[in-house]
Amino acid sequence: MSANFEAKKAVVEEIKEKISASKSVVLAKYDRLTVAEVTALRGKFRDANCEYKVYKNTLVRKAFDELGVTAFDNDLNGATAFVFCPDETSGCSIIAKAVKENPALEEKIVPKSAYVAGAYVDAEGVKKLAAIPSREVLLAKMVGCLQAPIANLAYVMNAIAGQKS
């Protein structure tokens, strides 16, 4: 077999490993991004332990097909970037925050779809995922809600003790 075929086969295996290891994969259309914009985006993704990569659509389609996922066939056309994420929401929210901070990016990077927890998510679903806070933020809010009644009780008990003395 040719060296080119073997190289493509290795890339497909690499993509399959990244998809399997990630909790979510975001597919985004990128168009006319400058080197500075791509570098800034890559830095934001790196800070969140995400990986921003550009692969040939045919190789990603082959990797998804080998994993038994065919829902992305319509999204794998044109210039497509792939963000492999260790959680469900970080890739979507980083793109949304980047667009919010720099409105010039609105037409340059647009989420097409995502693969989250083994399921296909369309562009509207990606926007909804971007609005969900991260797991850590949700846990902190839950702890705050659980802690509030105890803190209020302690405050009331302290006020009563202060009145009696």
C-alpha positions in Angstrom: 0.0 0.0 0.0 1.1 3.5 -0.6 2.7 5.7 2.1 -0.1 8.3 1.6 -2.8 5.7 2.3 -1.0 4.6 5.4 -0.6 8.2 6.6 -4.3 8.8 6.1 -5.2 5.6 7.9 -3.1 6.8 10.9 -4.8 10.2 10.9 -8.2 8.5 10.9 -7.1 6.4 13.9 -5.9 9.5 15.7 -9.2 11.2 15.1 -11.1 8.2 16.4 -9.0 8.2 19.5 -9.6 11.9 20.1 -13.4 11.5 19.5 -13.5 8.6 21.9 -11.5 10.4 24.6 -13.5 13.6 24.4 -16.8 14.2 26.1 -17.7 16.6 23.3 -16.5 17.5 19.8 -17.6 20.8 18.3 -17.6 21.3 14.6 -17.3 24.9 13.6 -17.2 26.7 10.2 -14.2 29.0 10.1 -13.7 31.5 7.3 -11.1 34.3 6.9 -9.7 34.0 10.4 -6.4 35.8 10.8 -3.4 34.1 12.3 -3.8 36.3 15.4 -7.5 35.3 15.8 -6.7 31.6 15.4 -3.8 31.9 17.8 -6.0 33.6 20.4 -8.7 31.0 20.0 -6.2 28.2 20.3 -4.9 29.8 23.5 -8.4 30.0 25.0 -9.1 26.3 24.1 -5.8 25.3 25.5 -6.6 27.0 28.8 -9.7 24.9 29.0 -7.9 21.7 28.1 -9.6 21.6 24.7 -7.8 21.0 21.5 -8.6 23.0 18.3 -7.6 21.1 15.1 -8.3 21.3 11.4 -8.6 18.0 9.6 -9.8 17.0 6.2 -13.5 16.5 6.2 -13.2 13.2 4.4 -10.9 11.8 7.1 -13.2 12.9 9.9 -16.2 11.5 8.1 -14.4 8.2 7.8 -13.5 8.2 11.6 -17.2 8.9 12.5 -18.3 6.2 10.1 -16.0 3.7 11.7 -17.4 4.7 15.1 -20.9 4.1 13.8 -22.0 7.8 13.7 -23.4 9.1 10.4 -25.3 12.2 11.6 -22.4 14.5 10.7 -22.3 13.8 6.9 -24.1 17.1 6.1 -21.9 19.2 8.4 -18.6 17.9 7.0 -18.3 20.2 4.1 -16.4 23.5 3.6 -13.7 24.8 6.0 -14.4 23.0 9.3 -12.5 23.2 12.6 -12.9 20.6 15.3 -12.7 21.2 19.0 -12.1 18.2 21.2 -13.2 18.9 24.8 -12.9 17.1 28.1 -16.4 18.3 29.1 -19.8 18.9 27.5 -20.0 22.7 27.4 -16.5 24.3 27.3 -16.0 24.2 23.5 -19.4 25.7 22.8 -19.0 28.4 25.5 -15.5 29.4 24.5 -16.6 30.0 20.9 -19.7 32.0 22.1 -17.5 34.1 24.5 -15.0 34.8 21.8 -17.7 36.0 19.4 -19.3 38.1 22.2 -15.9 39.7 23.0 -15.0 40.3 19.4 -18.1 40.8 17.2 -15.9 40.7 14.1 -15.6 36.9 14.7 -19.4 36.4 14.4 -19.2 35.5 10.7 -15.7 34.1 10.8 -16.3 31.2 13.2 -19.8 29.6 13.4 -20.6 26.4 15.3 -22.2 23.8 12.9 -22.9 21.0 15.3 -21.4 18.9 18.1 -21.0 15.4 19.2 -21.9 15.3 22.9 -22.0 12.2 25.1 -22.4 10.0 22.0 -25.2 12.1 20.5 -25.5 14.5 17.6 -26.4 18.1 18.6 -27.4 20.6 15.9 -26.4 24.3 15.7 -29.3 25.4 17.9 -28.4 22.8 20.5 -24.8 24.1 20.4 -26.1 27.6 21.2 -28.0 26.2 24.1 -25.0 24.3 25.4 -23.0 27.5 25.3 -25.4 29.1 27.7 -25.0 26.3 30.3 -22.4 27.0 32.9 -19.5 24.6 33.4 -19.8 21.7 35.8 -17.7 23.5 38.4 -19.9 26.5 38.4 -23.1 24.4 38.7 -21.6 22.5 41.6 -20.6 25.8 43.3 -24.2 27.0 42.9 -25.6 23.8 44.3 -23.3 24.0 47.3 -24.3 27.6 47.8 -28.0 26.6 47.8 -27.4 23.9 50.3 -25.3 26.1 52.5 -27.7 29.1 52.5 -30.3 27.6 55.0 -27.5 26.7 57.5 -25.9 30.1 57.2 -29.3 31.8 57.7 -30.0 29.7 60.8 -26.6 30.6 62.2 -27.3 34.3 61.5 -30.6 34.1 63.3 -29.2 32.2 66.3 -26.4 34.7 66.6 -28.9 37.6 66.5 -31.0 35.9 69.2 -27.9 35.3 71.4 -27.0 39.0 70.9 -30.4 40.2 72.0 -30.4 38.1 75.2 -27.0 39.4 76.4 
